[in-house]
Amino acid sequence: MLNLRRYIEVGAVRNAVVVEGYFTVELIHARTGLVKRRLHFRNLITDAGLDALAGGTGISNLINYLAVGTGSSEPSYTDTTLNAEIARTNNNGGFGDSNAMVGEGNLVEYWRRTRTRVFTEAQANANLAELGFFSASSGGTLWNRQLFRDELGNPTTITKTNEDQLRVTYEYRVYPPWDDVVQEIEVNGVPVEVVNRPQEVANALVWGPSGALNSLGSVGTAGFTALETDTLPGRSSSPSGGASASSHTVQSYTPGTFYREREARWEPSVANFATGIGLFRSSATGGSTVIFASKITPKIMKQDTQRLIVMERWTYARKEDL
């Protein structure tokens, strides 16, 4: 009996997305408009927030309602509520969302979105010590939590009265990886080097808040392509052409893992290049928004009697965890 292998099995190609956020808090005397106190500090993104992102919920949908409270316990990744919430609002006070890119061309550092929420004179009057964004008006997913912090980073309180408004501006950032990520996979048991690089970093429709940035967890059932070239484009470019996978299967998300996996298959008649497969290009949500390219060394040689199976893993991380 002859055991003829009719497939090429490739290990997991890993793509990583990094997120971060900052609060700016202003206590404003409503009648005069005087800013009585201003704080600026980093948030803590919760495990529940990363779970929701990896599970397919866009960041903008996770920061709908800002809550404030009087609790003083240090924030934890495992938090799902505030310590002692007293009020919640989705009032933007007339301030629309603002989107921006920091850097240009290949040197883009991150994309950001700012969102404002305002508590009016009649709301949230107390000695406030904590805040966080939720996805809903009650209950919902807690995306982030933090104590009010002074210029030295120490916990502090803000005393809000019925003469004051509290205006909070939240900025979240998504970072395309700055450096190439070199990893090793196995192709039918043989070590192969993969060099992974973000693509289209200056394209708002890819990394910007109105594009893939807002749905980075939505790893779709399309968007993985094999190419013959082994030339890795620059960070602000993307490869074209190639052979799209014949089929994709997205694995169910497991809470607490902070990654999604997608299996792609090229049937025997697809991607049989003369010199082999030297590059993969990948999109989170569809074939046109290329977010990562992966160079394969040595090339993968595929024949028209073989099926190619590749596992792709998308990982979501906080910037402070790196």
C-alpha positions in Angstrom: 0.0 0.0 0.0 1.3 3.4 -1.0 0.5 6.4 1.3 0.5 9.4 -1.1 0.1 12.8 0.6 -2.2 15.0 -1.4 -2.0 18.1 0.8 0.5 20.6 2.1 -0.2 21.6 5.7 1.2 25.0 6.9 1.4 26.1 10.6 -0.2 29.3 12.0 0.7 32.6 10.4 0.3 35.1 13.2 -0.9 38.8 12.8 -1.0 41.1 15.8 -3.0 44.3 16.5 -2.2 46.6 19.5 -4.6 49.1 21.2 -4.2 51.8 23.8 -6.3 54.7 25.2 -6.2 57.9 27.2 -8.7 60.0 29.2 -8.7 63.8 29.4 -11.1 65.1 32.1 -12.2 68.7 32.6 -14.3 70.0 35.4 -16.0 73.1 34.0 -17.9 75.9 35.8 -21.1 75.9 33.7 -22.0 79.6 34.0 -18.6 81.1 33.2 -17.0 78.2 31.2 -14.0 78.3 33.4 -12.0 75.0 33.5 -11.6 74.4 37.2 -9.6 71.3 36.9 -8.0 69.3 34.1 -6.6 65.7 34.2 -4.9 63.5 31.6 -4.1 59.9 32.2 -4.0 56.5 30.5 -6.8 54.0 30.7 -6.8 50.3 31.5 -8.5 48.1 28.8 -10.2 45.2 30.4 -10.2 41.5 29.5 -13.9 41.9 28.7 -13.1 44.7 26.3 -10.5 42.6 24.5 -12.8 39.6 24.4 -15.5 41.7 22.8 -13.0 43.1 20.2 -11.6 39.7 19.4 -15.2 38.4 19.2 -16.0 40.9 16.4 -17.4 44.0 18.1 -15.9 47.3 16.8 -14.2 49.6 19.4 -16.6 52.4 18.6 -19.5 50.2 19.6 -17.8 49.5 22.9 -17.4 53.1 24.0 -21.0 54.4 23.7 -21.7 55.2 27.4 -19.3 56.8 29.9 -19.9 55.9 33.5 -18.5 57.6 36.6 -18.4 56.5 40.2 -17.0 56.9 43.7 -15.1 53.6 44.0 -11.4 53.7 44.8 -10.2 50.2 44.1 -7.3 50.0 41.6 -8.5 49.0 38.2 -8.0 45.4 37.2 -8.0 43.6 33.8 -10.8 41.4 35.2 -13.1 44.3 36.0 -16.6 44.1 34.4 -18.2 47.0 36.3 -17.2 50.2 38.1 -16.6 49.9 41.9 -19.5 52.2 42.7 -21.1 53.7 39.6 -23.5 56.6 40.1 -24.2 57.9 36.6 -23.8 57.0 32.9 -24.2 59.1 29.8 -23.9 59.1 26.0 -24.3 62.9 25.7 -21.5 64.2 23.5 -22.2 67.9 24.4 -22.1 68.9 20.8 -18.6 67.4 20.2 -18.4 65.0 17.3 -15.9 62.2 17.0 -12.5 63.2 15.6 -10.2 60.9 13.6 -6.5 61.4 12.9 -3.3 59.6 11.7 0.0 60.2 13.5 2.9 60.0 11.1 2.9 59.7 7.4 3.8 57.2 4.6 5.8 54.2 5.9 6.3 56.1 9.2 2.7 56.0 10.5 2.8 55.4 14.2 -0.9 54.9 15.0 -4.4 55.9 14.1 -6.6 57.5 16.7 -10.2 58.4 17.4 -11.4 60.8 20.1 -14.9 60.8 21.6 -16.4 63.2 24.1 -19.0 62.7 26.8 -20.5 65.4 29.0 -22.3 65.2 32.3 -24.5 68.3 32.8 -25.1 70.3 36.0 -27.8 67.9 37.3 -25.8 64.8 36.7 -23.1 62.9 38.6 -22.8 65.3 41.5 -20.5 63.6 44.0 -16.8 63.1 44.9 -15.9 61.2 41.7 -13.0 58.8 41.7 -13.4 56.4 38.8 -14.7 56.2 35.3 -15.0 53.8 32.3 -16.8 53.2 29.0 -19.6 50.7 28.5 -21.2 49.4 25.3 -24.8 50.0 26.6 -26.9 52.3 28.7 -27.2 49.7 31.5 -25.1 46.6 31.9 -23.1 46.0 28.7 -19.4 45.4 28.2 -16.9 47.5 30.2 -14.2 48.4 27.7 -12.0 50.2 30.1 -11.7 51.5 33.6 -9.4 53.9 35.5 -9.3 56.0 38.7 -9.0 59.7 38.2 -5.3 60.5 38.4 -3.4 63.7 39.0 -0.3 64.9 37.1 1.9 62.5 39.1 -0.3 59.5 38.3 -1.7 59.3 41.8 -5.4 58.6 42.4 -7.4 61.7 43.1 -11.1 62.8 43.3 -13.1 65.4 41.5 -15.9 67.1 43.4 -18.7 67.9 41.0 -21.6 70.1 42.0 -24.8 71.3 40.4 -22.8 74.4 39.2 -20.4 72.2 37.1 -20.2 70.2 34.0 -17.8 67.3 33.6 -16.4 66.8 30.1 -14.4 63.7 29.4 -12.6 63.1 26.1 -11.4 59.6 25.3 -8.7 58.9 22.7 -8.2 55.3 21.6 -5.3 54.3 19.4 -4.6 51.4 17.1 -0.9 50.7 16.3 0.2 49.0 13.1 3.3 46.9 14.1 6.3 49.2 13.6 8.9 46.4 13.0 8.7 43.3 10.8 7.8 40.3 12.9 9.8 37.2 12.1 8.3 33.9 13.0 8.8 30.2 12.2 6.2 27.9 10.9 6.3 24.3 9.8 5.3 23.2 6.3 4.7 19.5 6.5 7.2 19.3 9.3 9.9 21.5 7.6 10.8 24.8 9.3 10.0 27.8 7.2 10.7 31.5 8.0 7.8 34.0 7.8 8.4 37.7 7.8 5.1 39.6 8.7 4.6 43.3 7.8 1.5 45.6 8.1 0.2 47.0 4.9 -1.6 50.2 3.8 -0.8 51.9 7.2 -1.6 55.4 5.8 -4.9 54.3 4.3 -7.9 55.5 6.3 -10.1 52.8 4.7 -7.7 50.1 6.1 -6.4 51.2 9.5 -8.5 54.4 10.0 -11.5 54.6 12.3 -14.0 54.4 9.5 -12.3 51.3 8.1 -10.9 48.1 9.4 -9.8 49.8 12.7 -13.4 49.9 13.8 -13.9 46.2 13.1 -10.6 44.6 13.8 -12.1 41.7 15.5 -14.3 40.8 12.5 -12.0 38.2 10.9 -14.1 37.4 7.9 -14.6 34.3 5.8 -12.6 35.9 2.9 -9.4 37.8 2.4 -6.4 35.4 2.3 -4.4 35.3 -0.9 -1.3 33.4 -2.1 1.2 35.1 -4.4 4.2 33.9 -6.4 6.4 36.9 -5.6 8.6 36.9 -2.6 9.1 40.6 -2.5 7.6 42.1 0.7 6.0 45.6 0.0 6.6 48.6 2.2 4.3 49.4 5.1 2.3 51.9 3.0 2.0 49.6 0.1 0.3 46.3 -0.6 0.8 43.4 -3.0 -1.6 42.8 -5.9 -2.8 39.8 -7.9 -2.3 36.3 -6.7 -4.8 33.5 -6.0 -7.5 33.9 -3.4 -8.1 30.9 -1.1 -10.9 28.6 -2.4 -12.5 28.6 1.0 -12.2 30.1 4.5 -13.4 28.9 7.9 -13.3 31.2 10.9 -13.0 29.4 14.3 -15.3 30.3 17.2 -13.8 32.7 19.6 -12.7 31.4 23.0 -13.0 34.1 25.8 -9.7 34.9 27.5 -7.5 33.9 24.5 -7.5 37.3 22.7 -7.0 35.7 19.3 -9.1 34.5 16.4 -8.1 31.8 13.9 -9.0 31.4 10.3 -8.3 28.4 8.1 -7.8 28.9 4.4 -7.7 26.3 1.7 -6.5 26.4 -1.8 -7.8 23.5 -3.8 -5.6 21.4 -6.2 -6.3 23.6 -9.2 -5.5 26.9 -7.4 -2.1 28.7 -6.7 0.2 26.3 -8.6 2.8 28.9 -9.4 5.9 28.0 -11.5 8.4 29.1 -8.7 6.1 28.4 -5.7 4.2 30.6 -3.2 6.4 33.3 -1.8 3.9 35.6 -0.1 0.5 35.7 1.6 -1.6 38.8 1.9 -4.3 39.0 4.5 -7.4 41.1 5.2 -9.5 41.1 8.4 -12.9 41.6 6.7 -12.6 41.3 3.0 -10.3 40.9 0.0 -9.7 44.6 -0.8 -8.5 45.9 2.6 -5.0 44.3 2.8 -3.7 44.7 6.4 -0.8 42.2 6.5 1.6 40.6 4.1 3.8 37.6 5.0 6.9 36.6 3.1 7.6 32.9 3.0 11.3 31.6 2.8 11.8 29.1 1.2 8.8 29.2 -1.1 6.1 26.7 -0.8 5.9 24.4 -3.8 2.4 23.4 -4.6 1.3 21.1 -7.4 -2.1 20.5 -9.1 -2.5 17.3 -7.2 -2.2 19.0 -3.8 -4.4 21.0 -1.5 -2.8 23.8 0.6 -4.2 24.4 4.1 -3.0 27.4 6.1 -4.0 28.5 9.6 -4.0 32.2 10.3 -4.1 33.7 13.8 -5.1 37.3 14.7 -4.0 38.4 18.1 -5.3 41.5 20.0 -3.1 43.1 22.7 -2.8 46.1 25.0 0.2 48.3 24.2 1.3 48.1 27.9 1.5 44.3 27.6 4.2 44.5 25.0 
